[in-house]
Amino acid sequence: MRIADNWQDYCLIDTSDGERLEKWGNISLIRPDPQIIWKRSYLSKEWNSADAKYIRSSSGGGHWEYTRDLPESWKIKYKNLTFKVKPTGFKHTGLFPEQAVNWDYCTELIKNAHRPVKVLNLFAYTGGATLACAAAGASVCHLDAVKGMVEWGKENAELSGLKDRPIRWIVDDALKFLNREIKRGNKYDGIILDPPSYGRGTNGEMWKLEDCIHELMLKCSLVLSDEPLFILLNSYTTGLSPSIMAYLLKMTVGLEFKIEVEAEEIGLPVNNTRLAIPCGNTAIVHFM
């Protein structure tokens, strides 16, 4: 497992009985996590002093319960990047801290390329990977189907001092955009994808990962440059194991390029147990 252990403004304090206790800056939150199937026999006092807790509803969704007044949003840093954190109605905060291992990986590849690098970030959410690549010197095309997420990404770029970097901010459906890029002949040296299990495009198009991911990866192989640097595919979909992701990439991108694939879990260290919890899977394409 590749572990995101370089955070200073974020900490996964503890996990127990379907929940995780986290510190985001100086604010502590309790959020549900269905993979936490163990129960701690002893819980630290920090659980009782959390600032807010997300309560799931039996009918779907949920709400936050606050033990003190909190700002609507606040900022945390990762190395040279600054992000806006905000509790949302779907338990998320606008940031997946385990992704920092992937930000670091892309940063090193771009810096060591010693040439101009163009990166396409699909399903880009609030722009963690976009900002990491831009800060490393790449020009980035940031795409998400949700306008609010793209606007959030722009805010993060401004907070990180990257407002004037070469970033294209696009609100669009990923497959439709790829088809247009193929026709236009636009090419990218690196592609990052973090597709949801389910979702909708800009015009309500249904997205189901298992049904769409094969075509998506075939399209991605057609917008790669003659000297591609990397493809990074991340997934939180249950059942899409690292081995399945590696096989998929070899049966799509591997038909056009000679590649090797590194695929494994990514995760976060748990402060109170000195263990690490898996938080998703990432497959990385290395070009030969």
Secondary structure by P-SEA (a helix, b strand, c coil): ccccccccccccccccccbbbbbcccbbbbbbbccccccccccccccccccbbbbbbccccbbbbbccccccccccccccbbbbbbbcccccccccccaaaaaaaaaaaaaacccbbbbbbccccccaaaaaaaaabbbbbbbbccaaaaaaaaaaaaaacccccbbbbbbccaaaaaaaaaaabbbbcbbbbbcccccccccbbbbbccccaaaaaaaaaaaccccccbbbbbbccccccaaaaaaaaaacccccccbbbbbbbbbcccccccbbbbcbbbbbbbcc
